[in-house]
Amino acid sequence: MIRHIALAALMVPLAAPASAFVIDGEILRQNGNGQFVKIETETPFAVGNDTFDDDNLYAFDEDQNITLSEPIRVDIGGEAGFIQQGTVVASHYVFFDSLAGIQHGYVYFDAPILGVAAFQDTMFATDFLANTSVTYISMELRGLEEGDHVWIDEDDPNRLWVYWAGSSPGDYIRVFTAQSPGGLLM
């Protein structure tokens, strides 16, 4: 009986359209009491200037498995700073909206990271990949500040490392991953 239940549980996710997802994350060191939180976007919420004000590291999935009609510029990764036209990408938003704190941790995705938009201009240029019920506020304050670091793990391209010193309004980036195996193309 247990074997049949386990098999049925495995079959349900395969029947739904696959997308690239934030799988997990962890805060390894911080001067606060936060944890990693993946936010589901079915229920609308706002993100931006002081909407969370806590020590958590957050991530949520934006538009999934989109074929780029033109290249997009990224600040980290890509080929010569671009993800090329025709590439299938999934978009994800990662942020830290603390009152005042330092955070070192990671976010793990189910597909390799192709690039990261980490500054205002690249985030504005890729807002067309948001496509969620999320309201983005204080958009002119997004991105990373001097002293913040983000990098793709050299040994595991599905892991994004963050080292952020956050205060109002926080640190916000957009991460582009490759299409998940079996994902629907849009």
Secondary structure, 3 states (H helix, E strand, C coil): CHHHHHHHHHHHHHHCCECCCEEEEEEEEECCCCCEEECCCCCCCEECCCCCCCCCEEEEECCCCEECCCCEECCEECECCEECCCCEEEEEEEEECCCEEEEEEEEEECCCEEEEECCHHHHHHCHHHCCCCCEECCHHHCECCCCCEEEECCCCCCEEEEEEEEECCCEEEEEEEECCCCECCC
